[in-house]
Amino acid sequence: MSVICVLTPIVIGSWPSIVAAVAGAASAMGFSTVTGAAAQAAASGYEQVRSQIPHSEVLAEALKGGEKIRVQKDGVIIEFGRSAEGACTVCVSGRRSKSELQRIGQEAAGRVVQQFAYHKLITELKQRRFTVVEEKVQPDASVQVRVKLG
Amino acid sequence: MERPELLITIDKEGKVRVQVQGVSGERCLELADLVKEIVGIEEQRQLTGEYYGPSAVARQRQLHQRERTGR
């Protein structure tokens, strides 16, 4: 080794790129995408916890307004959207305690950041002539990728 | 010719850890900066032995030897 860096990703992207990261994160957590009406019916009347993905910005250019993506598992609905300030929002609802919903929201936010960072890094490194030589998902759910120049 | 390699680990909270391998000195820092530019905020950077390259290590050994022998 010669240099080791630890970085916190900045999640700035168009709505489609956020949706792709959410889809990857949801799949990794065993959640599946649901339509708006079904999600609202399933989540109505239950506890809700709202938060935002840190260092995030959903670019408004490709947005028609009010776009949201909802995923669900075991009666828990997670809704991702865009705040008025442009941050990516996470709203978790379901028949669970507030702290449990908070934990699920934090995990989902982390997984979205993980997916976003992975795709951004791989895409940009490939453009700079790097090649993926090894890739694996570790038991702790971290993703390990080895890339080489040329 | 040096062939740089990056070992990237992204944990489930999204934190990114990158090890730059196979290069030393300035080139190594350039690659670390490239990853930083792509990902975002750098929290920590640590230089390890390989950064200084084998010539720097050999120089340090020579200096140490001179100090010990007085020559």
Interface residues (C-beta under 8 A of the other chain):
Chain A: M1 S2 V3 I4 C5 V6 L7 T8 P9 I10 H55 E107 G110 R111 V112 V113 Q114 F116 A117 Y118 K120 L121 E124 L125 R128 F130 V133 Q138 D140 A141 S142 V143 Q144 V145 R146 V147 K148 L149 G150
Chain B: R3 P4 E5 L6 L7 I8 T9 I10 D11 K12 E13 G14 K15 V16 R17 V18 Q19 V20 Q21 G22 V23 S24 C28 L29 L31 A32 L34 V35 K36 I38 V39 G40 I41 E42 E43 Q44 R45 Q46 L47 T48 G49 E50 Y51
